[in-house]
Amino acid sequence: MSDLSQATHLQQILQHLLKEEAFAINALDDLPLQLFPPLFKEAFTGRHTNVLRAMVAAWPFHCLPMGSLMNISHTDTLKAVLDALDFLVTQKVRPRRWKLQELDFRKVHSDFWDGQAGGTEISYSQQVLSQEQTQASDPQCAVKQPLRVLADFDLCGEHLRKADQYLLRWARLRKGSVQLCCRELKIGASHVSTVLEILSILDRDRVQELERNSWWQWGIQAWLAHFLRQLGNFLGISKTVFSGDSAPPDVKSCVTEPVPQFSNPDGLQRLYMNSIYCLKGNLKALLRCLKTPLENLSITHSQLSQADLNHLPLSLNLHQLIHLNLSGVVLSHFSIEPLCVLLERVAATLKTLELEGCRMKVSQLSALLPALSQCTQLTKIDFHDNDSSMAVLRDLFHHTANLSQLALELYPAPWECFDDEDLVLEDRLARLCSELMDLLRAIRHPGSVCFAAGACFVCYD
């Protein structure tokens, strides 16, 4: 049977089962495993709530990955799934076939629903279908563990989505039998009460990524930090993102205190800070909270002081960086020496260096080159939107002769490509870039190389 006819035959079977709901529910005990995912997806899409409740009760896999289905979700279908779980987690005796331990609302395991059932080449995720993690003994005799519910929350508006609201209410009322685990929590311009309510429901030990994107008044930010400390450390966090637009004038006047201490976990590896208006002068206090070495430090589109820059190489927990991004941090009026020292200390581990839009002068870029030449593990460098000249780019290429792993190189066009009004002379740009590429190929074998002269004021290209 061809793939097309096989798929058509499967669709006919599913439609027949859903037309005869009573028959479908009674047949679940004997339904082949490979038919469960397509039948569940069809029932979920078609809002067959009775079939959904029965399928959840008979679910034969370790995990039910709902995240990729939530794009077609309706509150009544979500309610049907949670109602079935609500009944099951309170029962002393669970159904014979039920092995469900995790309900996953994250945008993962999309391949689980894309498998073509009915044949030998079924593409359902082995992680999801694996039954090695389930209890092999009779479920009636097994000790019941709390049901894990995995979800990511994006609090970027005044109110949560209806589905998230319903899920949180459901989890709050069942904290003894349900463990709500949030791997990625993004806090945007949300009401503080909403944020605190969610933090009180989450299993904080399971939070791995925390992003704050807001310009709350500073007193409220300190209150939130205090609340996090009262909850205890987020022991599982591996990524933290602080982000926020430039503060309006009335909020800027509130910034009179140092950055509040945040509970830093032992597992923190990636720290992202984007557009933080209050970071200037406070970076030392923030980095002092780190307990373990970072792999990724990203401070972008934020203002720093010379003292902040001076502290970067002094922080021992930055000496094993793999990724460093200071894009949008204006360095033109600073001494670049601290950045040179930091590059020397991370030379053995650093793989990506992004300094786009730092507005470095030619002399600063030139001063950076000896330290850059030591970073032999680099795979990407980005110097876009900084001053440059033919001379400094030639020098840069010679200093990168031993950087054999570079796969992507982004450079600013030299000033010789511009006229007196700072407009790009395209013919000259093409000629000079060709000369530079000939020189680079004579020194080493480059990967992808780009020279950018900024946006065109006519076509914005």
C-alpha positions as CSV (number, residue, x, y, z in Angstrom):
1,M,0.0,0.0,0.0
2,S,1.4,3.4,-1.0
3,D,2.0,6.1,1.6
4,L,-0.9,8.2,0.3
5,S,-3.4,5.3,0.3
6,Q,-2.1,4.3,3.7
7,A,-2.7,7.8,5.1
8,T,-6.2,7.9,3.5
9,H,-7.0,4.5,5.0
10,L,-5.9,5.7,8.4
11,Q,-8.0,8.8,8.1
12,Q,-11.1,6.7,7.3
13,I,-10.5,4.6,10.4
14,L,-10.2,7.6,12.6
15,Q,-13.3,9.3,11.2
16,H,-15.3,6.1,11.7
17,L,-14.1,5.8,15.3
18,L,-15.0,9.4,16.1
19,K,-18.5,9.0,14.5
20,E,-19.1,6.1,16.8
21,E,-17.8,7.5,20.1
22,A,-19.2,4.8,22.3
23,F,-17.5,2.1,20.2
24,A,-14.3,4.1,20.1
25,I,-14.2,4.4,23.9
26,N,-14.9,0.7,24.4
27,A,-12.2,-0.2,22.0
28,L,-9.4,1.8,23.7
29,D,-8.2,-1.2,25.8
30,D,-7.4,-3.1,22.6
31,L,-6.4,-0.1,20.4
32,P,-2.9,-0.5,18.9
33,L,-0.3,1.9,20.4
34,Q,0.4,3.5,17.1
35,L,-3.2,4.6,16.7
36,F,-3.3,6.5,20.0
37,P,-1.5,9.7,18.8
38,P,-3.4,10.2,15.5
39,L,-6.8,9.4,17.2
40,F,-6.0,11.8,20.1
41,K,-5.0,14.6,17.7
42,E,-8.1,14.1,15.6
43,A,-10.3,14.1,18.7
44,F,-8.6,17.2,20.0
45,T,-8.9,19.0,16.8
46,G,-12.5,18.0,16.3
47,R,-13.4,18.8,20.0
48,H,-14.6,15.3,20.8
49,T,-14.4,15.8,24.5
50,N,-15.9,12.5,25.6
51,V,-13.3,10.6,23.5
52,L,-10.5,12.8,24.9
53,R,-11.5,12.1,28.5
54,A,-11.5,8.3,27.8
55,M,-8.2,8.5,25.9
56,V,-6.4,10.3,28.7
57,A,-7.6,7.6,31.2
58,A,-6.2,4.9,28.9
59,W,-3.0,6.8,27.8
60,P,-0.3,4.1,27.4
61,F,2.7,6.4,27.2
62,H,5.0,8.1,29.8
63,C,4.2,11.6,28.4
64,L,1.3,13.4,26.8
65,P,2.9,16.3,24.7
66,M,0.1,18.8,24.4
67,G,2.2,21.9,23.6
68,S,2.1,21.6,19.8
69,L,-1.6,21.0,19.9
70,M,-2.4,24.1,21.8
71,N,-2.4,26.2,18.6
72,I,-5.7,24.5,17.8
73,S,-6.9,24.4,21.4
74,H,-10.3,25.5,22.7
75,T,-11.0,25.9,26.4
76,D,-13.4,23.0,26.4
77,T,-10.9,20.5,25.0
78,L,-8.3,21.6,27.6
79,K,-10.9,21.3,30.3
80,A,-11.8,17.8,29.1
81,V,-8.1,16.7,29.4
82,L,-7.7,18.2,32.8
83,D,-11.0,16.8,34.0
84,A,-9.9,13.3,33.1
85,L,-6.6,13.8,35.0
86,D,-8.5,15.3,37.9
87,F,-10.5,12.1,38.2
88,L,-7.6,9.8,37.7
89,V,-5.1,11.4,40.2
90,T,-7.6,11.0,43.0
91,Q,-8.3,7.3,42.4
92,K,-6.7,4.6,44.5
93,V,-6.8,2.2,41.5
94,R,-5.8,3.4,38.2
95,P,-6.8,2.0,34.8
96,R,-4.8,-1.0,33.6
97,R,-3.3,0.7,30.6
98,W,-2.6,4.1,32.0
99,K,1.1,5.0,32.3
100,L,0.9,8.8,32.1
101,Q,3.4,10.6,34.3
102,E,3.9,13.9,32.5
103,L,1.6,16.3,30.8
104,D,3.8,18.6,28.6
105,F,2.4,22.0,27.4
106,R,5.8,23.1,26.0
107,K,6.4,23.6,22.3
108,V,8.3,20.4,22.0
109,H,7.8,16.8,20.7
110,S,5.9,18.1,17.6
111,D,7.2,15.0,15.8
112,F,5.1,12.9,18.1
113,W,1.9,14.0,16.3
114,D,3.5,13.8,12.8
115,G,4.1,10.1,12.8
116,Q,2.4,8.0,10.1
117,A,0.7,5.2,11.9
118,G,-0.2,1.9,10.4
119,G,3.3,1.0,9.1
120,T,6.7,0.1,10.4
121,E,8.2,3.5,9.9
122,I,6.5,5.3,12.7
123,S,8.3,8.6,13.6
124,Y,6.8,9.2,17.0
125,S,9.4,10.6,19.4
126,Q,11.2,7.8,21.1
127,Q,11.6,9.9,24.2
128,V,7.8,10.2,24.5
129,L,7.0,6.7,23.6
130,S,9.6,5.1,25.7
131,Q,8.1,3.0,28.5
132,E,11.4,2.4,30.2
133,Q,10.7,5.4,32.5
134,T,7.3,4.1,33.4
135,Q,6.5,1.7,36.3
136,A,6.7,-1.8,34.9
137,S,4.8,-3.3,37.8
138,D,1.0,-3.5,38.1
139,P,-0.2,0.1,38.4
140,Q,-2.7,-0.9,41.0
141,C,0.1,-1.9,43.3
142,A,2.5,1.0,42.5
143,V,3.1,3.9,44.8
144,K,1.5,6.9,43.1
145,Q,3.8,9.8,42.3
146,P,2.5,13.4,41.7
147,L,1.6,14.0,38.1
148,R,4.2,16.3,36.5
149,V,2.8,19.2,34.4
150,L,5.4,21.0,32.3
151,A,4.6,24.4,31.0
152,D,6.3,27.7,29.9
153,F,4.7,31.0,30.8
154,D,5.1,34.2,28.9
155,L,3.8,37.1,31.0
156,C,4.1,39.8,28.4
157,G,0.6,41.3,28.7
158,E,-1.7,42.5,31.4
159,H,-3.5,39.2,31.4
160,L,-2.6,35.6,30.9
161,R,-4.1,33.6,28.0
162,K,-7.3,31.9,28.9
163,A,-5.7,28.4,28.6
164,D,-2.9,29.4,31.0
165,Q,-5.4,30.9,33.4
166,Y,-7.4,27.7,33.5
167,L,-4.3,25.5,33.8
168,L,-2.9,27.6,36.8
169,R,-6.3,27.6,38.6
170,W,-6.5,23.8,38.1
171,A,-2.9,23.3,39.3
172,R,-3.3,25.6,42.4
173,L,-6.2,23.5,43.6
174,R,-4.4,20.2,43.2
175,K,-0.9,21.0,44.6
176,G,-0.8,17.8,46.5
177,S,-1.3,15.5,43.5
178,V,0.0,17.7,40.7
179,Q,3.5,19.1,40.3
180,L,3.6,22.2,38.0
181,C,7.1,22.6,36.5
182,C,8.0,25.7,34.5
183,R,11.2,25.4,32.5
184,E,11.1,28.9,31.1
185,L,9.4,31.8,32.8
186,K,9.3,35.2,31.0
187,I,8.1,38.2,33.0
188,G,7.1,41.1,30.9
189,A,4.8,44.1,31.5
190,S,2.5,42.1,33.7
191,H,0.7,43.0,36.9
192,V,2.8,42.2,39.9
193,S,-0.1,40.3,41.4
194,T,-0.2,38.0,38.4
195,V,3.6,37.3,38.7
196,L,3.4,36.6,42.4
197,E,0.4,34.3,42.0
198,I,2.3,32.2,39.4
199,L,5.5,32.1,41.5
200,S,3.5,30.8,44.4
201,I,2.0,27.9,42.3
202,L,5.2,26.8,40.5
203,D,7.5,24.1,41.7
204,R,10.4,26.6,41.9
205,D,13.1,23.8,41.9
206,R,12.1,23.0,38.3
207,V,12.4,26.5,36.9
208,Q,15.4,26.5,34.5
209,E,15.1,29.7,32.6
210,L,13.9,33.0,34.0
211,E,13.5,36.1,31.9
212,R,12.4,39.5,33.2
213,N,11.4,42.0,30.5
214,S,9.9,45.0,32.2
215,W,10.4,48.5,33.5
216,W,8.5,48.2,36.7
217,Q,9.2,50.9,39.2
218,W,12.3,50.1,41.2
219,G,10.5,49.5,44.5
220,I,8.3,46.9,42.9
221,Q,11.4,45.2,41.4
222,A,13.0,45.1,44.8
223,W,9.8,43.6,46.2
224,L,9.8,40.9,43.6
225,A,13.5,40.1,44.4
226,H,12.6,39.9,48.1
227,F,9.7,37.6,47.2
228,L,12.0,35.3,45.2
229,R,14.4,35.2,48.2
230,Q,11.5,34.2,50.4
231,L,10.7,31.4,48.1
232,G,14.3,30.2,48.1
233,N,16.8,29.6,45.3
234,F,15.6,28.5,41.9
235,L,17.9,25.5,42.1
236,G,17.4,24.4,38.5
237,I,17.8,27.7,36.7
238,S,20.3,27.4,33.8
239,K,19.4,30.6,32.0
240,T,18.3,34.1,33.2
241,V,17.2,36.9,31.0
242,F,16.7,40.5,32.3
243,S,15.2,42.7,29.6
244,G,13.3,46.0,29.4
245,D,12.8,49.0,27.2
246,S,14.3,52.3,28.1
247,A,12.6,53.6,31.2
248,P,10.3,56.6,30.9
249,P,11.4,59.7,32.7
250,D,9.2,59.2,35.8
251,V,10.7,55.7,36.3
252,K,14.3,56.8,35.8
253,S,13.9,59.1,38.8
254,C,13.1,56.0,41.0
255,V,16.5,54.4,40.4
256,T,18.4,55.4,43.5
257,E,19.3,52.0,44.9
258,P,21.8,49.3,43.8
259,V,20.5,46.3,41.9
260,P,18.7,44.1,44.4
261,Q,20.3,40.7,45.1
262,F,18.7,38.0,43.1
263,S,18.8,34.4,44.2
264,N,21.4,32.9,42.0
265,P,21.3,29.1,41.6
266,D,24.3,26.8,41.5
267,G,23.3,25.8,38.0
268,L,23.1,29.2,36.3
269,Q,25.0,29.0,33.0
270,R,23.5,31.7,30.7
271,L,22.8,35.3,31.7
272,Y,21.1,37.7,29.2
273,M,20.5,41.4,30.0
274,N,18.9,43.4,27.3
275,S,18.1,47.2,27.4
276,I,18.5,47.4,31.2
277,Y,18.3,51.1,31.9
278,C,19.5,50.7,35.5
279,L,22.5,48.5,34.9
280,K,25.1,51.3,34.6
281,G,27.2,51.4,37.7
282,N,25.6,48.3,39.2
283,L,27.2,45.5,37.2
284,K,29.8,44.7,39.9
285,A,27.0,44.2,42.5
286,L,25.1,41.9,40.1
287,L,28.0,39.8,39.0
288,R,29.0,39.4,42.7
289,C,25.9,37.3,43.1
290,L,27.2,34.6,40.7
291,K,28.1,31.4,42.5
292,T,29.3,29.3,39.5
293,P,31.1,30.1,36.2
294,L,28.9,31.4,33.3
295,E,29.0,30.0,29.8
296,N,27.1,32.8,28.2
297,L,27.1,36.4,29.1
298,S,25.0,38.8,27.0
299,I,24.7,42.5,27.9
300,T,23.1,44.2,25.0
301,H,21.7,47.7,24.2
302,S,22.5,48.8,27.8
303,Q,24.6,51.6,29.2
304,L,27.8,50.6,31.2
305,S,30.3,52.7,33.0
306,Q,34.1,52.4,32.8
307,A,33.9,50.9,36.3
308,D,31.5,48.2,35.0
309,L,33.8,47.4,32.2
310,N,36.8,47.3,34.5
311,H,35.1,44.6,36.6
312,L,34.5,42.2,33.8
313,P,38.0,40.6,33.8
314,L,38.0,40.6,37.6
315,S,35.0,38.4,38.0
316,L,36.3,34.8,38.3
317,N,33.0,33.4,37.2
318,L,33.4,34.9,33.7
319,H,36.8,33.2,33.0
320,Q,35.2,30.2,31.3
321,L,32.8,32.0,28.9
322,I,31.9,30.3,25.7
323,H,29.7,33.1,24.3
324,L,30.2,36.9,24.9
325,N,27.8,39.4,23.5
326,L,28.1,43.2,24.2
327,S,26.3,44.3,21.1
328,G,24.8,47.8,21.4
329,V,26.9,48.7,24.4
330,V,28.7,51.9,23.4
331,L,32.4,51.7,24.1
332,S,33.7,54.6,22.1
333,H,34.6,56.7,25.2
334,F,36.1,53.9,27.3
335,S,39.4,52.3,27.8
336,I,39.3,49.0,25.9
337,E,42.0,47.4,28.1
338,P,39.6,45.6,30.4
339,L,37.9,43.9,27.5
340,C,41.4,42.9,26.1
341,V,42.2,41.3,29.5
342,L,38.9,39.4,29.6
343,L,39.5,38.0,26.1
344,E,42.9,36.8,27.2
345,R,41.4,35.0,30.2
346,V,38.7,33.3,28.1
347,A,40.9,32.5,25.1
348,A,40.7,28.8,25.7
349,T,36.9,28.6,25.8
350,L,35.4,31.5,23.9
351,K,33.5,30.4,20.7
352,T,31.5,33.5,19.8
353,L,32.3,37.2,20.2
354,E,29.6,39.7,19.3
355,L,30.5,43.4,19.5
356,E,28.1,44.8,16.9
357,G,27.1,48.4,17.4
358,C,29.7,49.2,20.1
359,R,30.9,52.2,18.0
360,M,34.5,51.4,18.7
361,K,37.0,53.7,17.1
362,V,39.7,52.3,14.8
363,S,42.3,52.7,17.5
364,Q,40.2,50.7,20.0
365,L,39.6,47.9,17.4
366,S,43.3,47.8,16.7
367,A,44.1,47.6,20.5
368,L,41.8,44.5,20.7
369,L,43.6,42.5,18.1
370,P,46.5,40.9,20.1
371,A,43.9,39.5,22.6
372,L,41.6,38.4,19.8
373,S,44.5,36.4,18.2
374,Q,44.7,34.2,21.3
375,C,41.0,33.1,21.1
376,T,41.7,30.1,18.9
377,Q,38.3,28.4,19.6
378,L,36.3,31.2,18.0
379,T,33.7,30.1,15.5
380,K,31.9,33.5,15.1
381,I,33.0,37.2,15.4
382,D,30.8,40.2,14.8
383,F,32.3,43.7,14.5
384,H,29.5,45.3,12.5
385,D,28.7,48.9,13.1
386,N,32.1,49.9,14.4
387,D,34.7,52.2,12.8
388,S,37.2,50.5,10.6
389,S,39.7,51.1,7.8
390,M,41.5,49.1,5.2
391,A,44.6,49.2,7.4
392,V,42.9,47.9,10.6
393,L,41.0,45.2,8.7
394,R,44.3,43.9,7.1
395,D,45.9,43.9,10.5
396,L,42.8,42.0,11.9
397,F,43.1,39.3,9.2
398,H,46.8,38.8,10.0
399,H,45.9,38.5,13.8
400,T,43.3,35.9,13.0
401,A,45.6,33.7,11.0
402,N,45.4,30.9,13.6
403,L,41.7,31.1,14.1
404,S,41.0,28.1,11.9
405,Q,37.5,27.3,13.3
406,L,36.0,30.6,12.3
407,A,32.8,29.9,10.4
408,L,31.1,33.3,10.4
409,E,32.9,36.7,10.3
410,L,31.0,40.0,10.2
411,Y,33.0,43.1,9.6
412,P,32.2,46.8,9.1
413,A,33.0,48.3,5.7
414,P,36.2,50.4,5.9
415,W,35.8,54.2,5.9
416,E,37.4,54.4,2.5
417,C,34.1,53.1,1.1
418,F,32.2,56.3,2.1
419,D,32.1,59.8,0.6
420,D,32.3,63.1,2.4
421,E,28.6,62.8,3.3
422,D,29.0,59.3,4.8
423,L,27.1,57.8,1.8
424,V,28.4,54.4,0.5
425,L,30.2,54.4,-2.8
426,E,29.1,51.0,-4.0
427,D,31.7,50.5,-6.7
428,R,34.5,51.3,-4.3
429,L,32.9,49.0,-1.6
430,A,32.8,46.1,-4.0
431,R,36.4,46.7,-5.1
432,L,37.8,47.1,-1.6
433,C,35.9,44.1,-0.3
434,S,37.3,42.0,-3.1
435,E,40.8,43.1,-2.2
436,L,40.2,42.2,1.5
437,M,38.8,38.8,0.6
438,D,41.9,38.0,-1.6
439,L,44.1,38.9,1.3
440,L,42.0,36.8,3.8
441,R,42.2,33.8,1.5
442,A,45.9,34.1,1.2
443,I,46.2,34.0,5.0
444,R,43.7,31.2,5.8
445,H,40.6,29.4,4.6
446,P,37.6,31.6,5.6
447,G,34.1,30.4,6.1
448,S,31.2,32.9,5.6
449,V,32.4,36.5,5.6
450,C,30.3,39.7,5.4
451,F,31.2,43.3,5.1
452,A,28.3,45.7,6.0
453,A,28.2,49.5,5.5
454,G,24.9,50.1,7.3
455,A,21.4,50.6,5.9
456,C,20.8,52.5,2.7
457,F,18.8,55.7,3.4
458,V,16.8,55.2,0.2
459,C,15.8,51.5,0.2
460,Y,16.9,50.6,3.8
461,D,18.7,47.5,2.4
